[in-house]
């Protein structure tokens, strides 16, 4: 059992709590400020609508998520789902862990609930980092230092500040799973392994690797559980449940179109028997730069713990094997799996470095060098994190604090006023950047999907992605040309039309 006693709460634990609270306050503010500045996107929209739908209609239902797929079909001259179509997000990503947020969203049905929940969960990842480092180095100061390095990591910030994604919830789950495996607590390891699997389907590969690591550590029961549960879960959801919910095969293999094969196992086999393809795919210059950015904020010390570094491979390969440029950045959800194991490896790597340097010094008649060397290593890591982290980050702190300068500018005030004129129960076809602000409804579509059937059409004049301004203007002319829509208001920033 997990033992807890107030006697175990010392100054370092209190400082950890203060550090986490500061992170939660700062990054909750920043996340909300970014949304208030209309700088969030459809990924956030999907989860606001999914939580709303869970309370009012279909569990984790979202019309917006499949309308994004319909958008590309429409642009290519293909068909779209019917206006009445409903689908659960679980058919897109198997993320039942999202139900953990639902009770809080039921109390506060606002976008802030989802953004704060993501921030809190990421901050909680500092707890197993603290505990693992404290035990490894035998010092609460070391635990606190590693927790600070974790909370200062630019990849973590990139996850936190880019909309909301359920895979972000896996960060503390994987960290706790490893910590309890390390502590030889099979019960809690199994619990957090299961919670990790429930974040998203691709986490099964990482839980499988945890199982192999457990076997290597001669933890046979834990290893067998992780390996068996990950295989059964992945096969069941990817080949049976998700296709049944979605009405088609697993859709994200399309991200790996550069690899021959249609389904997951076909692509894996083709890579296995084509080592040249594998090497050429992962060694592209942009991907090597990405690896440098990912590992440099921890001074590359993760490389000094090969056994734990292997745990990084599943998450890392998911990014390296695709040519999708969004998966080679520090911004976004795609580093969620990798960052957990990079920090575990960093702790073990820093310990190995400290041990080897102290042994080297003691052979030369220096005494009791371990604490001194470990302190130097940690100070250097903190300096590297501060210096390199701010350099490679796509969210430098000096830019973060400027977000507050334009949250309530003329543009956002105008768009807020237009959004407030859309009734709660109305169906809406909307620009992607506006969608998070009108997401609490049953029917919401990415413009121009169902733009001739929705009750309202709400468009941003400037931020028209994924359409060009010219494309948006052409589609707007089409809906006006039907004679079915009245202009509610058109101003310098947005356009709102109502169906007659």
C-alpha positions as CSV (number, residue, x, y, z in Angstrom):
1,X,0.0,0.0,0.0
2,X,1.0,3.6,-0.5
3,X,1.9,5.0,2.9
4,X,1.4,8.6,3.8
5,X,2.2,10.5,7.0
6,X,2.3,14.2,7.8
7,X,5.6,13.4,9.5
8,X,7.1,12.8,6.0
9,X,6.2,16.4,4.9
10,X,9.4,18.5,5.3
11,X,10.6,21.7,3.9
12,X,11.4,20.3,0.5
13,X,7.9,18.8,0.2
14,X,6.5,22.2,1.1
15,X,8.8,23.9,-1.4
16,X,7.7,21.4,-4.0
17,X,4.0,22.3,-3.3
18,X,4.9,26.0,-3.6
19,X,6.7,25.4,-6.9
20,X,3.8,23.4,-8.3
21,X,1.3,26.0,-7.2
22,X,3.3,28.8,-8.9
23,X,3.4,26.7,-12.1
24,X,-0.4,26.1,-11.9
25,X,-1.2,29.7,-11.3
26,X,1.2,31.0,-14.1
27,X,0.3,28.4,-16.7
28,X,-3.4,28.5,-16.0
29,X,-3.3,32.2,-16.5
30,X,-1.3,31.9,-19.7
31,X,-3.6,29.1,-21.1
32,X,-6.7,31.2,-20.4
33,X,-5.0,34.4,-21.8
34,X,-4.2,32.6,-25.0
35,X,-7.8,31.5,-25.4
36,X,-9.1,35.0,-24.6
37,X,-6.8,36.3,-27.3
38,X,-8.5,34.0,-29.8
39,X,-5.2,32.2,-30.3
40,X,-6.6,28.7,-29.6
41,X,-7.8,26.2,-32.2
42,X,-10.2,23.4,-33.0
43,X,-8.4,20.8,-30.9
44,X,-9.6,22.7,-27.8
45,X,-13.1,23.0,-29.4
46,X,-13.4,19.3,-29.8
47,X,-12.9,18.7,-26.0
48,X,-15.2,21.6,-24.9
49,X,-17.9,20.1,-27.1
50,X,-17.1,16.5,-26.0
51,X,-17.4,17.5,-22.3
52,X,-20.6,19.5,-23.0
53,X,-22.1,16.6,-25.0
54,X,-21.3,14.1,-22.2
55,X,-23.5,16.1,-19.9
56,X,-26.3,16.8,-22.4
57,X,-26.3,14.2,-25.2
58,X,-23.7,11.6,-26.4
59,X,-20.8,10.6,-24.1
60,X,-17.7,12.6,-25.5
61,X,-19.7,13.3,-28.6
62,X,-18.4,15.8,-31.1
63,X,-19.7,17.0,-34.4
64,X,-16.7,19.3,-34.8
65,X,-14.1,16.5,-34.8
66,X,-15.6,14.7,-37.8
67,X,-16.4,18.0,-39.5
68,X,-12.7,18.7,-39.6
69,X,-12.3,15.4,-41.6
70,X,-15.3,16.4,-43.7
71,X,-13.6,19.7,-44.5
72,X,-10.7,18.0,-46.4
73,X,-13.2,15.7,-48.1
74,X,-15.3,18.8,-49.2
75,X,-12.2,20.6,-50.4
76,X,-11.3,17.6,-52.5
77,X,-14.8,17.4,-54.0
78,X,-15.8,14.4,-51.8
79,X,-18.8,13.8,-49.6
80,X,-19.5,14.8,-46.0
81,X,-21.4,13.2,-43.2
82,X,-25.1,14.2,-42.9
83,X,-26.1,17.2,-40.9
84,X,-27.7,14.8,-38.3
85,X,-24.6,12.7,-37.9
86,X,-23.3,12.2,-34.4
87,X,-20.0,10.6,-33.3
88,X,-18.1,10.0,-30.1
89,X,-14.5,11.3,-29.9
90,X,-13.7,7.8,-28.7
91,X,-13.9,6.7,-32.3
92,X,-11.1,9.1,-33.1
93,X,-8.9,8.6,-30.1
94,X,-9.6,6.1,-27.3
95,X,-9.3,8.4,-24.4
96,X,-11.7,7.3,-21.6
97,X,-9.4,9.2,-19.2
98,X,-11.3,12.3,-20.3
99,X,-14.1,11.3,-18.0
100,X,-11.9,12.3,-15.1
101,X,-12.5,15.9,-16.1
102,X,-16.3,15.6,-16.6
103,X,-17.3,16.0,-12.9
104,X,-15.4,19.3,-12.7
105,X,-16.8,20.4,-16.0
106,X,-20.3,19.6,-14.7
107,X,-19.7,22.2,-12.0
108,X,-18.0,24.8,-14.1
109,X,-19.1,24.4,-17.7
110,X,-16.4,26.7,-19.1
111,X,-13.3,26.4,-21.2
112,X,-11.2,27.5,-18.2
113,X,-12.1,24.2,-16.5
114,X,-10.5,22.1,-19.2
115,X,-7.4,24.4,-19.5
116,X,-6.8,24.5,-15.7
117,X,-7.3,20.7,-15.5
118,X,-4.6,20.1,-18.1
119,X,-2.2,22.5,-16.2
120,X,-2.9,20.8,-12.9
121,X,-2.3,17.3,-14.3
122,X,1.0,18.3,-15.9
123,X,2.1,20.0,-12.7
124,X,1.4,16.8,-10.7
125,X,4.1,15.1,-12.8
126,X,6.6,17.0,-10.6
127,X,5.6,14.7,-7.7
128,X,6.9,11.4,-9.0
129,X,10.0,13.3,-10.4
130,X,10.6,14.7,-6.9
131,X,10.2,11.3,-5.2
132,X,12.3,9.4,-7.7
133,X,15.2,11.9,-7.6
134,X,15.0,12.2,-3.8
135,X,15.3,8.5,-3.4
136,X,18.0,8.1,-6.1
137,X,20.2,10.8,-4.7
138,X,19.1,10.5,-1.0
139,X,18.3,14.2,-0.8
140,X,15.2,16.3,-0.9
141,X,17.2,19.1,-2.4
142,X,18.0,16.9,-5.4
143,X,14.3,16.0,-5.7
144,X,13.3,19.6,-5.6
145,X,15.9,20.6,-8.2
146,X,14.7,17.9,-10.7
147,X,11.1,18.9,-10.1
148,X,12.1,22.5,-11.0
149,X,14.0,21.4,-14.1
150,X,10.8,19.4,-15.1
151,X,8.5,22.4,-14.6
152,X,10.9,24.6,-16.6
153,X,11.1,22.3,-19.5
154,X,10.1,23.9,-22.8
155,X,8.5,20.7,-24.2
156,X,6.2,20.7,-21.1
157,X,5.3,24.3,-21.8
158,X,4.6,23.4,-25.4
159,X,2.1,20.7,-24.4
160,X,0.5,23.0,-21.8
161,X,0.0,26.0,-23.9
162,X,-1.2,24.5,-27.2
163,X,-5.0,24.0,-26.8
164,X,-6.0,20.8,-24.9
165,X,-5.2,17.2,-25.7
166,X,-6.0,14.0,-23.8
167,X,-2.5,12.6,-24.4
168,X,-1.2,15.3,-22.1
169,X,-2.9,13.5,-19.2
170,X,-0.5,10.6,-19.7
171,X,2.6,12.5,-18.4
172,X,1.9,12.1,-14.7
173,X,0.4,8.6,-15.2
174,X,3.5,7.2,-16.9
175,X,5.7,8.9,-14.3
176,X,3.8,7.4,-11.4
177,X,3.7,4.0,-13.2
178,X,7.5,4.0,-13.4
179,X,7.9,5.3,-9.9
180,X,5.8,2.5,-8.4
181,X,7.6,-0.1,-10.6
182,X,10.8,1.2,-9.2
183,X,9.4,1.0,-5.7
184,X,8.3,-2.6,-6.4
185,X,4.7,-1.8,-5.7
186,X,2.9,-3.9,-8.3
187,X,-0.6,-2.8,-7.3
188,X,-0.1,0.9,-7.9
189,X,2.1,0.2,-10.9
190,X,-0.8,-1.8,-12.5
191,X,-3.2,1.1,-11.6
192,X,-1.1,3.8,-13.3
193,X,-0.3,1.5,-16.2
194,X,-4.1,1.1,-16.8
195,X,-4.7,4.9,-16.4
196,X,-1.8,5.5,-18.9
197,X,-3.5,3.1,-21.5
198,X,-6.7,5.1,-21.1
199,X,-5.1,8.3,-22.2
200,X,-4.8,7.4,-25.9
201,X,-4.3,4.2,-27.9
202,X,-0.7,4.8,-28.8
203,X,0.4,4.7,-25.2
204,X,0.1,0.9,-25.4
205,X,3.5,0.8,-27.0
206,X,5.1,2.5,-24.0
207,X,3.3,0.4,-21.5
208,X,4.6,-2.6,-23.4
209,X,8.1,-1.3,-23.1
210,X,7.6,-0.8,-19.3
211,X,6.6,-4.5,-19.2
212,X,9.9,-5.4,-20.9
213,X,11.8,-3.2,-18.5
214,X,10.1,-4.9,-15.6
215,X,11.1,-8.3,-16.9
216,X,14.7,-7.1,-17.2
217,X,14.5,-6.0,-13.6
218,X,13.1,-9.6,-12.8
219,X,9.7,-8.2,-11.9
220,X,7.9,-10.9,-13.7
221,X,4.4,-10.4,-12.5
222,X,4.4,-6.7,-13.2
223,X,6.1,-7.3,-16.6
224,X,3.6,-9.9,-17.6
225,X,0.7,-7.7,-16.7
226,X,2.0,-4.7,-18.6
227,X,2.8,-6.7,-21.7
228,X,-0.4,-8.6,-21.8
229,X,-2.7,-5.7,-21.0
230,X,-1.0,-3.4,-23.6
231,X,-1.3,-6.0,-26.4
232,X,-4.9,-6.9,-25.6
233,X,-5.9,-3.2,-25.2
234,X,-4.3,-2.1,-28.4
235,X,-5.6,-4.9,-30.6
236,X,-9.1,-4.6,-29.1
237,X,-9.5,-0.9,-29.5
238,X,-7.6,-0.2,-32.7
239,X,-8.9,-3.2,-34.7
240,X,-12.4,-3.6,-33.1
241,X,-13.9,-0.9,-30.9
242,X,-12.6,2.3,-32.7
243,X,-13.5,1.1,-36.2
244,X,-17.0,0.2,-34.9
245,X,-17.4,3.7,-33.3
246,X,-15.9,5.6,-36.2
247,X,-17.4,3.5,-39.0
248,X,-14.0,2.9,-40.7
249,X,-10.5,1.7,-40.1
250,X,-8.1,3.4,-37.6
251,X,-7.5,6.8,-39.2
252,X,-4.1,8.0,-37.9
253,X,-2.1,5.6,-40.0
254,X,-2.5,8.3,-42.7
255,X,0.1,10.3,-40.7
256,X,2.6,7.7,-41.8
257,X,1.9,7.7,-45.5
258,X,5.6,7.7,-46.2
259,X,5.7,4.1,-45.0
260,X,4.1,1.4,-47.2
261,X,1.1,-0.4,-45.8
262,X,-2.4,0.4,-44.8
263,X,-2.8,-0.8,-41.2
264,X,-0.6,-0.5,-38.2
265,X,0.9,-4.0,-38.3
266,X,1.5,-3.7,-42.1
267,X,3.5,-0.6,-41.7
268,X,5.5,-2.1,-38.8
269,X,6.3,-5.2,-40.8
270,X,7.4,-3.1,-43.8
271,X,9.8,-1.1,-41.6
272,X,11.1,-4.2,-39.9
273,X,12.1,-5.7,-43.3
274,X,13.3,-2.4,-44.8
275,X,16.1,-1.1,-42.5
276,X,17.2,1.4,-45.2
277,X,13.7,3.0,-45.2
278,X,13.8,3.1,-41.4
279,X,17.2,4.8,-41.2
280,X,16.5,7.3,-44.0
281,X,13.1,8.2,-42.4
282,X,14.4,8.9,-38.9
283,X,17.7,10.6,-39.9
284,X,16.3,13.6,-41.8
285,X,18.0,16.8,-40.8
286,X,14.9,18.4,-39.4
287,X,14.3,15.4,-37.2
288,X,17.9,15.5,-35.9
289,X,17.4,19.1,-35.0
290,X,14.2,18.1,-33.2
291,X,16.0,15.5,-31.2
292,X,18.6,18.0,-30.2
293,X,15.9,20.4,-29.0
294,X,14.2,17.7,-27.1
295,X,17.2,16.4,-25.2
296,X,19.3,19.6,-24.8
297,X,17.2,21.2,-22.0
298,X,18.4,18.3,-19.7
299,X,22.0,18.5,-20.9
300,X,21.7,15.2,-22.8
301,X,22.3,13.4,-19.5
302,X,19.4,11.1,-20.4
303,X,21.8,9.4,-22.8
304,X,23.8,8.2,-19.8
305,X,21.1,5.8,-18.7
306,X,20.7,3.4,-21.7
307,X,18.2,1.0,-19.9
308,X,15.7,3.7,-19.0
309,X,16.4,5.6,-22.3
310,X,14.9,2.6,-24.2
311,X,11.6,3.5,-22.6
312,X,11.6,6.8,-24.7
313,X,11.7,4.9,-28.0
314,X,7.9,4.2,-28.6
315,X,7.0,7.9,-28.1
316,X,10.0,9.1,-30.0
317,X,9.5,6.8,-32.9
318,X,5.9,7.9,-33.3
319,X,7.3,11.4,-34.1
320,X,10.4,10.4,-36.0
321,X,8.7,8.0,-38.4
322,X,6.2,10.5,-39.7
323,X,6.9,13.4,-42.1
324,X,4.2,15.5,-40.4
325,X,6.3,18.6,-39.5
326,X,4.0,19.3,-36.5
327,X,5.4,16.3,-34.8
328,X,9.0,17.6,-34.9
329,X,8.4,20.7,-32.7
330,X,8.4,21.4,-29.0
331,X,5.0,22.9,-29.4
332,X,2.0,20.6,-29.1
333,X,0.9,17.3,-27.6
334,X,3.2,15.0,-29.5
335,X,6.0,15.0,-26.9
336,X,3.8,14.0,-24.0
337,X,4.9,10.3,-23.9
338,X,8.6,11.1,-24.6
339,X,9.0,13.8,-22.0
340,X,8.0,11.5,-19.1
341,X,10.8,9.0,-20.0
342,X,13.3,11.6,-20.9
343,X,13.1,12.9,-17.4
344,X,13.2,9.5,-15.8
345,X,16.4,8.8,-17.9
346,X,17.8,12.2,-16.9
347,X,17.5,11.4,-13.2
348,X,19.2,8.0,-13.7
349,X,21.7,9.5,-16.2
350,X,22.7,12.3,-13.8
351,X,23.1,9.8,-11.0
352,X,25.4,7.6,-13.2
353,X,27.4,10.7,-14.1
354,X,27.7,11.7,-10.5
355,X,28.7,8.2,-9.5
356,X,31.4,7.9,-12.2
357,X,32.9,11.3,-11.5
358,X,33.0,10.8,-7.7
359,X,34.6,7.4,-8.2
360,X,37.2,9.0,-10.5
361,X,38.0,11.6,-7.9
362,X,38.1,9.2,-5.0
363,X,40.7,7.1,-6.8
364,X,42.8,10.2,-6.7
365,X,42.5,10.5,-2.9
366,X,39.6,12.9,-2.8
367,X,37.1,11.8,-0.1
368,X,33.3,11.9,0.2
369,X,32.8,13.5,-3.2
370,X,29.4,12.2,-4.1
371,X,27.3,15.0,-2.5
372,X,29.7,17.7,-3.9
373,X,29.7,16.2,-7.4
374,X,25.9,15.7,-7.4
375,X,25.4,19.3,-6.3
376,X,27.6,20.6,-9.2
377,X,25.8,18.4,-11.7
378,X,22.4,19.7,-10.6
379,X,23.5,23.3,-10.6
380,X,24.8,22.8,-14.2
381,X,21.5,21.1,-15.2
382,X,19.5,24.0,-13.8
383,X,21.7,26.5,-15.7
384,X,21.4,24.4,-18.9
385,X,17.6,24.3,-18.5
386,X,17.4,28.0,-18.0
387,X,19.8,28.9,-20.9
388,X,19.1,26.2,-23.5
389,X,15.4,25.9,-22.6
390,X,14.7,29.5,-23.3
391,X,16.6,29.3,-26.5
392,X,14.9,26.2,-28.0
393,X,11.4,27.0,-26.7
394,X,8.7,28.1,-29.0
395,X,7.1,29.8,-26.0
396,X,9.9,32.1,-24.5
397,X,8.7,33.6,-21.2
398,X,9.2,37.1,-22.4
399,X,6.6,36.4,-25.1
400,X,4.3,34.7,-22.6
401,X,3.8,37.7,-20.5
402,X,2.9,39.9,-23.4
403,X,-0.2,37.8,-24.0
404,X,-2.0,39.8,-21.4
405,X,-1.4,43.0,-23.3
406,X,-3.9,42.1,-26.1
407,X,-6.4,39.9,-24.4
408,X,-9.1,42.6,-24.3
409,X,-8.2,44.5,-27.4
410,X,-10.7,45.8,-30.0
411,X,-10.6,42.6,-32.0
412,X,-11.3,40.2,-29.2
413,X,-14.0,42.5,-27.7
414,X,-15.7,42.6,-31.1
415,X,-15.5,38.8,-31.6
416,X,-16.8,38.3,-28.1
417,X,-19.8,40.5,-28.8
418,X,-20.6,38.6,-32.0
419,X,-20.3,35.2,-30.2
420,X,-22.6,36.4,-27.5
421,X,-25.4,36.9,-30.1
422,X,-25.5,33.2,-31.0
423,X,-28.2,31.4,-29.0
424,X,-27.0,28.4,-26.9
425,X,-29.1,25.8,-28.8
426,X,-28.3,27.0,-32.3
427,X,-26.2,25.0,-34.8
428,X,-23.1,26.9,-36.1
429,X,-20.6,26.6,-39.0
430,X,-17.5,28.5,-37.8
431,X,-14.0,29.5,-38.5
432,X,-11.5,27.3,-36.6
433,X,-10.0,30.1,-34.5
434,X,-13.4,31.2,-33.3
435,X,-14.7,27.7,-32.6
436,X,-13.6,27.3,-28.9
437,X,-15.7,30.4,-28.0
438,X,-19.0,28.8,-29.2
439,X,-18.2,25.1,-28.6
440,X,-20.8,24.4,-25.8
441,X,-23.5,23.1,-28.2
442,X,-24.7,19.9,-29.9
443,X,-24.0,20.9,-33.5
444,X,-20.8,22.7,-34.4
445,X,-19.0,22.5,-37.7
446,X,-15.8,23.7,-39.3
447,X,-16.7,26.2,-42.0
448,X,-17.7,25.6,-44.8
449,X,-19.0,22.2,-43.7
450,X,-22.8,22.4,-43.4
451,X,-22.6,26.2,-43.9
452,X,-25.8,26.1,-45.9
453,X,-27.7,24.2,-43.2
454,X,-26.5,25.6,-39.9
455,X,-28.5,28.2,-38.0
456,X,-25.6,30.6,-37.8
457,X,-22.3,31.1,-39.7
458,X,-19.6,32.8,-37.7
459,X,-16.4,33.8,-39.5
460,X,-13.1,35.5,-38.7
461,X,-12.0,38.0,-41.3
462,X,-8.3,37.7,-40.5
463,X,-7.6,34.2,-39.2
464,X,-9.2,32.1,-41.9
465,X,-7.1,28.9,-41.6
466,X,-7.5,26.3,-42.9
467,X,-9.0,28.3,-45.8
468,X,-7.3,31.1,-47.5
469,X,-9.0,34.5,-47.4
470,X,-10.0,34.1,-51.0
471,X,-11.5,30.7,-50.4
472,X,-13.4,31.9,-47.4
473,X,-14.7,34.9,-49.5
474,X,-15.9,32.5,-52.2
475,X,-17.7,30.2,-49.8
476,X,-19.3,33.2,-48.1
477,X,-20.6,34.5,-51.4
478,X,-22.2,31.1,-52.0
479,X,-24.2,31.0,-48.8
480,X,-25.3,34.6,-49.3
481,X,-26.3,33.7,-52.8
482,X,-28.7,31.0,-51.6
483,X,-30.9,33.8,-50.1
484,X,-31.3,31.8,-47.0
485,X,-29.1,33.9,-44.7
486,X,-29.4,37.4,-43.2
487,X,-26.5,39.5,-42.1
488,X,-26.5,39.9,-38.3
489,X,-23.3,41.9,-38.3
490,X,-20.2,42.4,-40.4
491,X,-17.4,44.5,-38.9
492,X,-13.7,44.9,-39.2
493,X,-12.9,41.6,-37.5
494,X,-15.8,39.2,-38.0
495,X,-18.9,38.2,-39.8
496,X,-22.1,36.7,-38.4
497,X,-25.0,35.4,-40.5
498,X,-28.3,33.9,-39.4
499,X,-30.4,31.4,-41.3
500,X,-33.9,32.8,-42.1
